[in-house]
Amino acid sequence: MLFGGIVVLACSFASAAVTLRVGAVETGALAVQTDLQVGHTLTAADLRAVKGSMDANLVPPGMAQKVIGRQTKVPLMAGTLVTENVVGDPAFPQPGLAVVGVAVKPGQYPPDLAPGDRVSVSPIPETGAMTDANTKMKAVVAVVTKVDRPEQPQNPAVVTLLLPQTDAQSVSAPIAQGLVSLMQISPEAP
């Protein structure tokens, strides 16, 4: 009976310690409400308070004035938690990376493509024969940063991609000719 009492007492102390620790950590943070482009000046309307674990880099809701009025350094997707590292002088793309816009027709990209998706940019043949530009081009991997869908379905969509600068240079000619397709790949794919 004494042993049972000690176990119950130990469990009570452990439960209290966990509850106090979790309560101290759960303070909340700021998140962006909509997708924001590089260089966007943050306003109070762009931000919302969310519950969650407090990390040293996250901006708590009570400190919103630290980021309001400052520009975003990188594109932010809706729901992204705000840190002081994402505001300041725009620094996008980072050195060694490039941003490329690709006009793609229906059938050249997955219809549900969204920012954050990884894609393989692959050459497609021009009228049955490969041109010099796309015979030299190998498929490259990129991250979608934006998708502008057309109002008229027959018009091309414009997909903005982030990829290594050397890969961007190798795909620029086929992209300009409209001779690429985008294939969504797994986030874990090499």
ZIDA-V301094 format. One record per backbone hydrogen bond with DSSP energy under -1.0 kcal/mol. CO is the residue of the C=O (numbers start at 0). NH is the residue of the N-H. If there is no record, write none. Layout:
[[CO:NH] [CO:NH]]
//
This chain:
[[0:4] [1:5] [2:6] [3:7] [4:8] [5:9] [6:10] [7:11] [8:12] [9:13] [10:14] [11:15] [12:16] [13:17] [14:18] [15:19] [16:20] [17:21] [18:22] [19:23] [20:24] [21:25] [24:26] [24:53] [28:49] [29:81] [30:47] [31:78] [35:75] [36:39] [39:71] [41:68] [42:45] [43:46] [45:32] [47:30] [49:28] [51:26] [51:27] [58:29] [59:62] [60:63] [62:65] [63:66] [63:67] [66:69] [69:41] [70:87] [71:38] [72:90] [75:35] [76:79] [79:31] [81:58] [82:85] [85:72] [93:96] [95:164] [97:162] [99:160] [101:158] [103:156] [104:107] [107:181] [109:112] [113:116] [116:143] [117:184] [118:141] [119:182] [120:139] [121:180] [125:128] [128:125] [130:134] [131:135] [139:120] [141:118] [142:161] [143:115] [145:159] [147:157] [151:154] [156:103] [157:147] [158:101] [159:144] [159:145] [160:99] [161:142] [162:97] [163:167] [164:168] [165:169] [166:170] [170:174] [171:175] [172:176] [173:178] [174:177] [178:123] [180:121] [182:119] [185:188]]
//
